[in-house]
Amino acid sequence: RVTPLAFEARYQEEWQELERLLDRILGRKKSVAKEPVSGERVAALYRRACEHLALARARAYPAYLLDRLERLTGDAHQVIYQQRELGTSAVARFFTADFPAAVRAHARYVWLATALLGLPAVIVGVLVYLRPELVLSVVDAQTAASFEEMYSSASEAVGRTRDAGGDWVMFGYYIRNNIGIAFQCFAGGLFAGLGSIFFLLYNGAVFGAVAGYLTEHDLGPTFYSFVVTHGAFELTAIVLSGAAGLRLGHALLAPGRRTRLQSLVLAAREAVVLVYGFTAMLFVAAAVEAFWSSARWLPPTLKYGVAAVCWVAVLAYLSRQGRRAN
């Protein structure tokens, strides 16, 4: 385990450099340097400082070290997100660096949210597969019957009832539905994280119950070929929304030396990057679900192949993208 002193010594130069750049930008100290401040360098150091702050919190380092990193990242966040230019360059920088870096900085919340969504899905799915009547403990009989209809061979488009609208109508429906679920997982964090935990567990249980029920009724191939591609974006986005909510809940439960309101404001500033990112992922998921997943003319093998590419791309993007900039 790295000691606080060793940790501070290792990254001291980066923090001091970021402090000097922020002082110049904010005009807090006079500087004789004439060369312009590099926005890319400030953004890179900011992302590094966010990761260092997450590590320091996870390792319960002393308060003085946490205070310094929180103040440093707070100032950098203000400079980057309130003073940076708008346009395509800002959007590109967000998706190529800021968003994946924020996901890695919140890794412990992401892993916890993954477990809260995934474990109920697996457990409930197996139980419902073994005893199909248990599906009524999660959804009502009418809902279970509607899922059978949506994934039956008689359905014109996979995953839709006969009275469902066209692709564009379903695109709008999926956006509204997905964002509603994600907002519940995120905003639930304001209830000391309990709301986020509940909605992650609930949605995992519902997904598992439906999967187990349809698998037992020999509709698994149709169901899995439908959800597997857009699931790379949708399920990941729901996990990230839950992670952002858990970050808010943790800030309320363990504010440290700040007031709960101050801690919550700081957590919201950090989590907002995740919010922007998972919202974009939900739009992608809705488009794939409406125009690709529901198409019956596409062979399942092709859907599984494209799904594999999507899953690998999403996971690689979140875990590796932007590291060189650091």
C-alpha positions as CSV (number, residue, x, y, z in Angstrom):
1,R,0.0,0.0,0.0
2,V,1.3,3.4,-1.0
3,T,1.6,5.8,2.0
4,P,0.1,9.3,1.9
5,L,3.6,10.9,1.9
6,A,4.8,8.6,-0.9
7,F,1.6,9.3,-2.9
8,E,2.0,13.1,-2.4
9,A,5.7,13.0,-3.4
10,R,4.9,10.9,-6.5
11,Y,2.3,13.4,-7.9
12,Q,3.5,16.7,-6.3
13,E,4.9,18.1,-9.5
14,E,1.7,17.5,-11.5
15,W,-0.4,19.2,-8.8
16,Q,2.0,22.2,-8.6
17,E,1.9,22.6,-12.3
18,L,-1.9,22.6,-12.4
19,E,-2.0,25.1,-9.6
20,R,0.4,27.4,-11.4
21,L,-1.7,27.2,-14.6
22,L,-4.9,27.9,-12.7
23,D,-3.3,30.8,-10.9
24,R,-2.4,32.3,-14.3
25,I,-5.9,31.7,-15.8
26,L,-7.8,33.0,-12.8
27,G,-5.3,35.9,-12.3
28,R,-4.7,35.0,-8.7
29,K,-0.9,35.6,-9.0
30,K,1.2,37.8,-11.2
31,S,3.2,35.8,-13.8
32,V,6.0,36.9,-16.0
33,A,5.4,34.0,-18.4
34,K,4.2,35.3,-21.8
35,E,3.3,32.0,-23.6
36,P,-0.4,31.2,-23.6
37,V,-1.8,28.6,-21.2
38,S,-2.4,25.3,-23.0
39,G,-6.1,24.2,-22.5
40,E,-5.2,20.7,-23.4
41,R,-2.6,20.5,-20.7
42,V,-5.0,21.9,-18.1
43,A,-7.6,19.4,-19.1
44,A,-5.1,16.5,-19.0
45,L,-3.8,17.5,-15.5
46,Y,-7.4,18.0,-14.3
47,R,-8.3,14.4,-15.4
48,R,-5.2,13.1,-13.6
49,A,-6.1,15.1,-10.4
50,C,-9.6,13.6,-10.5
51,E,-8.2,10.1,-10.6
52,H,-5.7,11.0,-7.8
53,L,-8.6,12.3,-5.7
54,A,-10.6,9.1,-6.2
55,L,-7.6,7.1,-5.1
56,A,-7.0,9.2,-2.1
57,R,-10.6,8.9,-1.0
58,A,-10.6,5.1,-1.5
59,R,-7.5,4.8,0.6
60,A,-8.8,7.1,3.3
61,Y,-5.8,9.5,3.1
62,P,-5.5,12.4,5.5
63,A,-8.0,15.3,5.3
64,Y,-5.3,17.8,4.3
65,L,-4.5,15.8,1.2
66,L,-8.2,15.4,0.3
67,D,-8.8,19.1,0.8
68,R,-6.0,20.1,-1.5
69,L,-7.1,17.7,-4.3
70,E,-10.8,18.7,-3.9
71,R,-9.9,22.4,-4.1
72,L,-7.6,21.8,-7.1
73,T,-10.2,19.8,-9.0
74,G,-12.9,22.2,-8.1
75,D,-11.0,25.2,-9.5
76,A,-10.0,23.2,-12.6
77,H,-13.6,22.1,-13.2
78,Q,-14.7,25.7,-13.0
79,V,-12.1,26.8,-15.5
80,I,-12.7,24.0,-17.9
81,Y,-16.5,23.8,-17.9
82,Q,-17.3,27.5,-17.5
83,Q,-14.6,29.1,-19.5
84,R,-13.9,26.6,-22.3
85,E,-15.1,27.4,-25.8
86,L,-18.2,25.9,-27.2
87,G,-18.5,23.9,-30.5
88,T,-17.3,20.7,-32.0
89,S,-13.9,20.9,-30.4
90,A,-15.4,21.0,-26.9
91,V,-17.7,18.1,-27.8
92,A,-14.9,16.1,-29.3
93,R,-12.7,16.7,-26.2
94,F,-15.6,15.6,-23.9
95,F,-16.1,12.2,-25.6
96,T,-12.4,11.5,-26.4
97,A,-11.1,12.4,-22.9
98,D,-13.3,13.9,-20.3
99,F,-16.1,11.3,-20.2
100,P,-14.0,8.1,-20.1
101,A,-11.6,9.6,-17.6
102,A,-14.6,10.5,-15.3
103,V,-15.8,6.9,-15.6
104,R,-12.4,5.6,-14.5
105,A,-12.2,8.2,-11.7
106,H,-15.6,6.8,-10.3
107,A,-14.5,3.2,-10.8
108,R,-15.6,2.0,-7.3
109,Y,-19.1,3.4,-7.8
110,V,-19.3,1.9,-11.3
111,W,-18.3,-1.6,-10.0
112,L,-20.8,-1.3,-7.2
113,A,-23.6,-0.3,-9.6
114,T,-22.7,-3.1,-11.9
115,A,-23.1,-5.6,-9.0
116,L,-26.4,-4.1,-7.9
117,L,-27.8,-4.4,-11.4
118,G,-26.2,-7.7,-12.5
119,L,-26.5,-9.9,-9.5
120,P,-30.3,-9.6,-9.2
121,A,-30.6,-10.2,-12.9
122,V,-28.6,-13.5,-12.7
123,I,-30.2,-14.7,-9.5
124,V,-33.8,-13.9,-10.4
125,G,-33.3,-15.1,-14.0
126,V,-32.2,-18.5,-12.8
127,L,-35.0,-18.8,-10.2
128,V,-37.7,-17.8,-12.8
129,Y,-36.2,-20.2,-15.4
130,L,-36.5,-23.1,-12.8
131,R,-39.9,-22.0,-11.5
132,P,-41.7,-19.8,-14.2
133,E,-44.5,-18.9,-11.9
134,L,-42.1,-16.8,-9.9
135,V,-42.2,-14.2,-12.7
136,L,-45.5,-13.0,-11.2
137,S,-43.6,-11.9,-8.1
138,V,-41.8,-9.3,-10.3
139,V,-44.4,-8.4,-13.0
140,D,-48.1,-9.0,-13.3
141,A,-49.7,-11.7,-15.6
142,Q,-50.7,-9.2,-18.3
143,T,-47.1,-7.9,-18.5
144,A,-45.7,-11.4,-18.7
145,A,-48.2,-12.2,-21.5
146,S,-47.2,-9.1,-23.4
147,F,-43.6,-10.1,-23.4
148,E,-44.5,-13.5,-24.8
149,E,-46.4,-11.7,-27.6
150,M,-43.5,-9.3,-28.4
151,Y,-41.0,-12.1,-28.8
152,S,-43.2,-14.7,-30.5
153,S,-42.8,-15.8,-34.1
154,A,-46.0,-14.0,-35.0
155,S,-44.6,-10.5,-34.1
156,E,-43.8,-8.4,-37.1
157,A,-41.0,-6.6,-35.4
158,V,-39.1,-8.2,-32.5
159,G,-39.7,-6.6,-29.1
160,R,-42.9,-4.8,-30.1
161,T,-46.6,-5.6,-29.7
162,R,-48.8,-5.6,-32.7
163,D,-50.2,-2.2,-32.0
164,A,-46.7,-0.6,-31.6
165,G,-45.8,2.3,-33.9
166,G,-43.1,2.5,-36.6
167,D,-39.4,2.8,-36.1
168,W,-39.4,6.6,-35.5
169,V,-42.2,6.4,-33.0
170,M,-40.4,3.6,-31.1
171,F,-37.2,5.6,-31.2
172,G,-38.9,8.3,-29.3
173,Y,-40.5,5.8,-26.9
174,Y,-37.2,4.1,-26.2
175,I,-35.5,7.5,-25.4
176,R,-38.3,8.5,-23.0
177,N,-38.3,5.1,-21.3
178,N,-34.5,4.7,-21.0
179,I,-33.9,8.3,-19.8
180,G,-36.7,7.8,-17.2
181,I,-35.0,4.7,-15.8
182,A,-31.6,6.4,-15.8
183,F,-33.0,9.5,-14.1
184,Q,-34.5,7.3,-11.4
185,C,-31.1,5.6,-10.7
186,F,-29.3,8.9,-10.7
187,A,-31.7,11.1,-8.8
188,G,-32.3,8.3,-6.3
189,G,-28.8,9.1,-4.9
190,L,-30.3,12.2,-3.2
191,F,-32.0,9.9,-0.8
192,A,-28.6,9.0,0.8
193,G,-28.0,6.6,-2.1
194,L,-30.9,4.3,-1.2
195,G,-33.0,5.3,-4.2
196,S,-30.1,4.4,-6.6
197,I,-29.6,1.1,-4.9
198,F,-33.4,0.3,-5.1
199,F,-33.8,1.2,-8.7
200,L,-30.6,-0.7,-9.7
201,L,-31.8,-3.8,-7.8
202,Y,-35.4,-3.5,-9.2
203,N,-34.4,-3.1,-12.8
204,G,-31.9,-5.9,-12.6
205,A,-34.6,-8.2,-11.1
206,V,-37.1,-7.2,-13.8
207,F,-34.6,-7.9,-16.6
208,G,-33.7,-11.3,-15.0
209,A,-37.3,-12.3,-14.5
210,V,-38.2,-11.5,-18.2
211,A,-35.0,-13.3,-19.5
212,G,-35.7,-16.4,-17.4
213,Y,-39.3,-16.5,-18.3
214,L,-38.8,-16.2,-22.0
215,T,-35.9,-18.6,-21.9
216,E,-38.1,-21.2,-20.2
217,H,-40.8,-20.6,-22.9
218,D,-38.2,-21.3,-25.7
219,L,-38.2,-17.6,-26.7
220,G,-34.7,-17.0,-25.5
221,P,-33.0,-16.9,-29.0
222,T,-35.4,-14.2,-30.2
223,F,-35.1,-12.2,-26.9
224,Y,-31.3,-12.4,-26.6
225,S,-30.7,-11.5,-30.2
226,F,-32.9,-8.5,-29.7
227,V,-31.3,-7.1,-26.5
228,V,-27.7,-8.0,-27.0
229,T,-26.6,-5.2,-29.4
230,H,-28.3,-2.1,-27.8
231,G,-27.7,-3.6,-24.4
232,A,-24.0,-2.6,-24.8
233,F,-25.1,1.0,-24.6
234,E,-28.3,0.9,-22.6
235,L,-27.1,-1.4,-19.8
236,T,-23.8,0.4,-19.5
237,A,-25.6,3.8,-19.4
238,I,-27.9,2.5,-16.6
239,V,-24.9,1.3,-14.6
240,L,-23.2,4.8,-15.0
241,S,-26.4,6.6,-14.0
242,G,-26.5,4.4,-10.9
243,A,-22.8,5.1,-10.2
244,A,-23.5,8.9,-10.4
245,G,-26.4,8.5,-8.0
246,L,-24.2,6.5,-5.6
247,R,-21.6,9.2,-5.7
248,L,-24.2,11.7,-4.6
249,G,-25.4,9.4,-1.8
250,H,-21.8,8.9,-0.6
251,A,-21.3,12.7,-0.5
252,L,-24.4,13.0,1.8
253,L,-23.4,10.1,4.1
254,A,-19.7,11.0,4.4
255,P,-19.3,14.7,3.8
256,G,-15.9,14.8,5.6
257,R,-14.9,18.3,6.8
258,R,-17.5,20.0,4.6
259,T,-21.1,20.5,5.2
260,R,-23.5,18.1,3.6
261,L,-24.6,20.7,1.1
262,Q,-21.0,21.6,0.1
263,S,-20.1,17.9,-0.2
264,L,-23.2,17.4,-2.4
265,V,-22.4,20.3,-4.7
266,L,-18.9,19.0,-5.2
267,A,-20.1,15.5,-5.9
268,A,-22.7,16.9,-8.4
269,R,-19.9,18.8,-10.2
270,E,-18.0,15.5,-10.6
271,A,-21.0,13.4,-11.5
272,V,-22.3,15.8,-14.1
273,V,-19.7,14.5,-16.6
274,L,-21.2,11.0,-16.2
275,V,-24.7,12.4,-16.7
276,Y,-23.8,14.0,-20.0
277,G,-22.0,10.8,-21.1
278,F,-24.7,8.3,-20.2
279,T,-27.4,10.5,-21.7
280,A,-25.6,10.3,-25.1
281,M,-25.2,6.6,-24.7
282,L,-29.0,6.3,-24.2
283,F,-29.7,8.1,-27.4
284,V,-27.4,5.6,-29.2
285,A,-29.1,2.7,-27.5
286,A,-32.5,4.0,-28.6
287,A,-31.5,4.3,-32.2
288,V,-30.0,0.8,-32.3
289,E,-33.0,-0.7,-30.6
290,A,-35.5,1.0,-32.9
291,F,-33.7,0.5,-36.3
292,W,-31.5,-2.5,-35.8
293,S,-32.5,-4.8,-32.9
294,S,-36.2,-5.0,-33.9
295,A,-35.5,-6.0,-37.5
296,R,-36.6,-9.5,-38.3
297,W,-34.8,-9.7,-41.6
298,L,-31.5,-9.5,-39.9
299,P,-30.1,-13.0,-39.1
300,P,-29.3,-13.6,-35.4
301,T,-25.7,-14.5,-36.2
302,L,-25.2,-11.1,-37.6
303,K,-26.8,-9.4,-34.6
304,Y,-24.5,-11.4,-32.2
305,G,-21.5,-10.5,-34.3
306,V,-22.3,-6.8,-34.3
307,A,-23.1,-7.0,-30.6
308,A,-19.7,-8.5,-29.8
309,V,-18.1,-5.6,-31.6
310,C,-20.2,-3.1,-29.7
311,W,-19.5,-4.6,-26.3
312,V,-15.8,-4.7,-26.9
313,A,-15.8,-1.1,-28.2
314,V,-17.8,0.3,-25.3
315,L,-15.6,-1.4,-22.7
316,A,-12.4,-0.5,-24.4
317,Y,-13.5,3.1,-24.8
318,L,-14.4,3.5,-21.1
319,S,-11.3,1.8,-19.8
320,R,-8.6,3.0,-22.3
321,Q,-9.8,6.1,-24.2
322,G,-7.9,9.3,-23.3
323,R,-5.2,7.6,-21.2
324,R,-2.4,8.9,-23.5
325,A,-3.6,12.5,-22.9
326,N,-2.9,11.9,-19.2
